[in-house]
């Protein structure tokens, strides 16, 4: 866990939040495909599409 101090308040960043941020940055950069990001983080492409790109209607999940 990472602890930070903000305006006198302490808050803790969980590893999941760091992972979520990493995946979001990778996808938003456009340099990595969702399939490549899935391989990097040890997840399935379907989870990446559904969880991180689920609001985009023009993306299709490939059948592997």
ZIGI-V427706 format. One record per helix or strand of 3 or more residues. SS is the DSSP state (a for helix, b for strand). FROM is the first residue (numbers start at 1). LEN is the number of residues. If there is no record, write none. Layout:
SS:FROM:LEN ; SS:FROM:LEN
This chain:
b:2:5 ; b:9:5 ; a:15:15 ; a:34:8 ; a:45:8
